[in-house]
Amino acid sequence: MPTPQRLVDWLAEYGLGVDSCTTAQLERARELRESIHAAATAAAIHDVLPVSAVHVINDFSIQGRAAAVLTAEGNRRWQLGSASCVEDALGVIAADAISIIAGERDGRLALCAAPTYLAAFFDTSQSRTRKWCDMNTCGNRQKKARFNANQRK
């Protein structure tokens, strides 16, 4: 999220459209992102959740104003009010993170097997054995590296 506008665009892409975003709100969004990453990583390796990350996530969840609505297909979807701001959208993200980290969703938290970083991701594959956060990037790089190593032999 390099700019406030990119955050506005990203939120809109996921159904959490807001009119504008300030630099301060962008910094708060980054703080939430890092806190979710820290808590999800700890949960994925069955470690104690960082207290500071838990506080940040909870604070965002409490402060947000959004409603859970039922779709015609029987699914839950978050809906922001007409005068919603970035903090309301971040509250939705925090609430969803809480349900994932707490194990309330069908899936498991895992860490990406890419050697360059430890991204936490939510594995909803049938076997729950996914290794990469994204097969098109991390998984593809790993497979190409293995292929190239085998070709050199």
Contacts in CASP RR format, 6 or more apart in sequence:
PFRMAT RR
TARGET T0000
AUTHOR 0000-0000-0000
METHOD contacts of the structure
MODEL  1
MPTPQRLVDWLAEYGLGVDSCTTAQLERARELRESIHAAATAAAIHDVLP
VSAVHVINDFSIQGRAAAVLTAEGNRRWQLGSASCVEDALGVIAADAISI
IAGERDGRLALCAAPTYLAAFFDTSQSRTRKWCDMNTCGNRQKKARFNAN
QRK
1 7 0 8 1.000
1 10 0 8 1.000
1 26 0 8 1.000
1 29 0 8 1.000
1 30 0 8 1.000
1 33 0 8 1.000
3 26 0 8 1.000
4 20 0 8 1.000
4 21 0 8 1.000
4 22 0 8 1.000
4 23 0 8 1.000
4 25 0 8 1.000
4 26 0 8 1.000
5 21 0 8 1.000
7 21 0 8 1.000
7 25 0 8 1.000
7 26 0 8 1.000
7 29 0 8 1.000
7 86 0 8 1.000
8 17 0 8 1.000
8 18 0 8 1.000
8 19 0 8 1.000
8 20 0 8 1.000
8 21 0 8 1.000
8 86 0 8 1.000
11 17 0 8 1.000
11 18 0 8 1.000
11 86 0 8 1.000
11 89 0 8 1.000
12 18 0 8 1.000
15 78 0 8 1.000
16 66 0 8 1.000
16 78 0 8 1.000
16 80 0 8 1.000
16 88 0 8 1.000
16 89 0 8 1.000
16 92 0 8 1.000
16 93 0 8 1.000
17 80 0 8 1.000
17 84 0 8 1.000
17 89 0 8 1.000
18 80 0 8 1.000
18 84 0 8 1.000
18 85 0 8 1.000
18 86 0 8 1.000
18 88 0 8 1.000
18 89 0 8 1.000
19 85 0 8 1.000
20 86 0 8 1.000
21 29 0 8 1.000
21 86 0 8 1.000
22 86 0 8 1.000
25 85 0 8 1.000
25 86 0 8 1.000
25 87 0 8 1.000
28 60 0 8 1.000
28 86 0 8 1.000
28 87 0 8 1.000
28 90 0 8 1.000
29 86 0 8 1.000
29 90 0 8 1.000
31 56 0 8 1.000
32 56 0 8 1.000
32 57 0 8 1.000
32 60 0 8 1.000
32 90 0 8 1.000
32 93 0 8 1.000
32 94 0 8 1.000
34 53 0 8 1.000
35 50 0 8 1.000
35 52 0 8 1.000
35 53 0 8 1.000
35 54 0 8 1.000
35 56 0 8 1.000
35 57 0 8 1.000
36 53 0 8 1.000
36 57 0 8 1.000
36 93 0 8 1.000
36 94 0 8 1.000
36 97 0 8 1.000
36 101 0 8 1.000
37 119 0 8 1.000
37 120 0 8 1.000
38 50 0 8 1.000
38 53 0 8 1.000
39 49 0 8 1.000
39 50 0 8 1.000
39 53 0 8 1.000
39 54 0 8 1.000
39 57 0 8 1.000
39 97 0 8 1.000
39 101 0 8 1.000
40 97 0 8 1.000
40 100 0 8 1.000
40 101 0 8 1.000
40 109 0 8 1.000
40 120 0 8 1.000
41 111 0 8 1.000
41 118 0 8 1.000
41 120 0 8 1.000
42 48 0 8 1.000
42 49 0 8 1.000
42 50 0 8 1.000
42 53 0 8 1.000
43 49 0 8 1.000
43 101 0 8 1.000
43 109 0 8 1.000
43 120 0 8 1.000
44 109 0 8 1.000
44 110 0 8 1.000
44 111 0 8 1.000
44 120 0 8 1.000
45 111 0 8 1.000
49 101 0 8 1.000
57 94 0 8 1.000
57 97 0 8 1.000
57 98 0 8 1.000
57 101 0 8 1.000
58 94 0 8 1.000
58 98 0 8 1.000
59 94 0 8 1.000
60 87 0 8 1.000
60 90 0 8 1.000
60 91 0 8 1.000
60 93 0 8 1.000
60 94 0 8 1.000
61 91 0 8 1.000
61 94 0 8 1.000
61 95 0 8 1.000
61 98 0 8 1.000
63 87 0 8 1.000
63 91 0 8 1.000
64 87 0 8 1.000
64 88 0 8 1.000
64 90 0 8 1.000
64 91 0 8 1.000
64 92 0 8 1.000
64 94 0 8 1.000
65 80 0 8 1.000
65 81 0 8 1.000
65 84 0 8 1.000
65 88 0 8 1.000
66 78 0 8 1.000
66 79 0 8 1.000
66 80 0 8 1.000
66 81 0 8 1.000
66 84 0 8 1.000
66 88 0 8 1.000
66 89 0 8 1.000
66 91 0 8 1.000
66 92 0 8 1.000
66 95 0 8 1.000
67 78 0 8 1.000
67 79 0 8 1.000
67 81 0 8 1.000
68 76 0 8 1.000
68 77 0 8 1.000
68 78 0 8 1.000
68 79 0 8 1.000
69 76 0 8 1.000
69 77 0 8 1.000
69 78 0 8 1.000
69 79 0 8 1.000
70 76 0 8 1.000
70 77 0 8 1.000
71 77 0 8 1.000
78 92 0 8 1.000
78 95 0 8 1.000
78 96 0 8 1.000
80 88 0 8 1.000
80 89 0 8 1.000
80 92 0 8 1.000
81 88 0 8 1.000
99 105 0 8 1.000
100 109 0 8 1.000
100 122 0 8 1.000
101 109 0 8 1.000
105 122 0 8 1.000
106 124 0 8 1.000
107 122 0 8 1.000
107 123 0 8 1.000
107 124 0 8 1.000
107 128 0 8 1.000
108 122 0 8 1.000
108 123 0 8 1.000
108 128 0 8 1.000
109 120 0 8 1.000
109 121 0 8 1.000
109 122 0 8 1.000
109 123 0 8 1.000
110 120 0 8 1.000
110 121 0 8 1.000
110 122 0 8 1.000
110 123 0 8 1.000
110 130 0 8 1.000
110 131 0 8 1.000
111 118 0 8 1.000
111 119 0 8 1.000
111 120 0 8 1.000
111 121 0 8 1.000
112 118 0 8 1.000
112 119 0 8 1.000
112 120 0 8 1.000
112 121 0 8 1.000
112 131 0 8 1.000
112 132 0 8 1.000
112 133 0 8 1.000
112 138 0 8 1.000
113 131 0 8 1.000
113 132 0 8 1.000
113 138 0 8 1.000
113 142 0 8 1.000
114 132 0 8 1.000
114 133 0 8 1.000
114 138 0 8 1.000
114 139 0 8 1.000
114 141 0 8 1.000
114 142 0 8 1.000
119 133 0 8 1.000
119 138 0 8 1.000
120 133 0 8 1.000
121 130 0 8 1.000
121 132 0 8 1.000
121 133 0 8 1.000
121 134 0 8 1.000
123 129 0 8 1.000
123 130 0 8 1.000
131 139 0 8 1.000
131 142 0 8 1.000
132 138 0 8 1.000
132 139 0 8 1.000
132 142 0 8 1.000
END
